[in-house]
């Protein structure tokens, strides 16, 4: 059985743990992963950028199983950032370096689109218009 990536679950847990300990969460991002939107002028020569994701430093923070997105200021300019979970190489506290590092994902797969469950065919409505019999309650003595 194939399981989804555990990375987004660890990210959320470590993020909350860092905040609960009154520290500043930072993420290390591989800016070259497809779909990553970060200010390229701040990416280092290794293609990485460190982002402060403290609630006091960002706005409109959203984290789910596919990505982290938020608005942040760089040199006074507001940027909308989008970081797929596969691009996050680590999350740690600025104050003491405690956190978790991740191995780069090999050929990260985009999430499979969720298909709605197939429902059985609806019962055809009879020409008399009575339709299918509806369930009902009755008194049992």
C-alpha positions in Angstrom: 0.0 0.0 0.0 1.4 3.4 -1.0 1.3 6.1 1.7 1.4 9.8 1.2 4.5 11.8 2.3 4.9 12.2 6.0 6.8 15.5 5.5 3.8 17.8 5.7 2.7 16.2 9.0 6.2 16.6 10.5 6.3 20.2 9.2 3.0 21.1 11.0 4.1 19.3 14.2 7.6 20.9 14.4 6.1 24.3 13.5 3.7 24.2 16.4 6.4 22.8 18.7 8.7 25.7 17.9 6.0 28.3 18.5 4.9 26.6 21.7 8.4 27.0 23.0 8.4 30.8 22.2 11.0 30.4 19.4 11.1 31.6 15.8 10.4 29.0 13.1 12.5 29.1 10.0 12.4 26.9 6.9 15.2 26.0 4.5 13.8 25.9 1.0 15.2 24.4 -2.3 14.2 27.3 -4.6 14.7 25.2 -7.7 11.9 22.7 -7.0 9.1 23.2 -9.6 6.3 25.4 -8.3 8.3 27.2 -5.7 7.7 30.9 -5.7 10.2 32.9 -3.6 12.1 36.1 -4.3 15.0 34.9 -6.5 17.2 37.8 -5.6 17.5 36.4 -2.1 18.3 32.8 -3.2 21.9 31.7 -2.4 24.4 30.2 -4.8 23.3 26.7 -3.8 19.7 27.5 -4.8 18.4 27.7 -1.3 16.7 30.4 0.8 15.9 30.6 4.5 12.5 32.0 5.4 11.2 33.2 8.7 7.7 31.8 9.1 6.9 33.4 12.5 3.4 34.7 12.8 4.8 38.2 13.5 6.9 38.1 10.3 4.3 37.0 7.8 0.6 37.3 6.8 -2.0 35.0 5.4 -0.1 31.9 6.4 -1.6 28.6 5.1 -0.1 25.1 5.4 -1.6 21.9 4.0 -0.4 18.6 2.7 0.9 20.0 -0.5 2.4 23.4 0.2 3.1 26.4 2.5 2.0 29.8 1.4 2.1 33.3 2.9 2.9 36.9 2.3 6.2 38.4 3.5 8.2 41.6 3.0 11.6 41.6 1.4 13.4 44.9 1.2 10.0 46.6 1.9 8.2 44.9 -0.9 5.3 42.5 -0.2 5.8 39.1 -1.9 3.3 36.2 -2.1 5.4 33.1 -1.5 4.4 29.5 -2.3 6.6 26.6 -1.3 5.6 23.0 -2.1 6.3 20.7 0.9 8.8 18.7 -1.2 10.9 21.9 -1.5 11.3 22.3 2.2 14.6 20.8 3.3 14.2 21.7 7.0 12.4 23.5 9.7 14.1 24.8 12.8 14.1 27.3 15.6 16.3 30.4 14.9 17.3 30.7 18.6 18.8 27.2 19.1 18.8 25.4 15.7 16.5 22.6 17.0 14.1 21.2 14.5 14.1 18.7 11.7 15.9 18.4 8.4 14.6 16.4 5.4 16.3 14.6 2.6 15.6 16.1 -0.8 12.7 14.4 -2.5 13.7 12.3 -5.5 11.4 13.2 -8.4 8.6 14.6 -6.2 5.3 13.5 -7.6 2.5 16.0 -7.8 -0.4 14.9 -5.6 -2.9 12.7 -7.4 -6.2 14.5 -8.1 -8.8 13.3 -5.7 -11.6 11.5 -7.6 -15.0 11.6 -6.1 -16.4 8.2 -5.1 -18.5 6.7 -7.8 -22.1 6.4 -6.6 -24.5 3.8 -7.8 -26.9 4.8 -10.6 -29.9 6.6 -9.3 -33.1 4.7 -9.4 -35.2 5.8 -12.4 -38.3 7.7 -11.6 -41.4 5.7 -12.5 -43.7 7.3 -15.0 -46.4 7.7 -12.4 -44.2 10.2 -10.5 -44.2 8.2 -7.3 -40.4 7.7 -7.5 -38.5 5.3 -5.3 -40.1 4.4 -2.0 -38.8 6.6 0.8 -37.9 5.2 4.2 -40.3 5.9 7.0 -40.7 5.4 10.7 -43.5 3.3 12.3 -44.5 2.8 15.9 -43.6 -0.6 17.3 -45.5 -1.8 20.4 
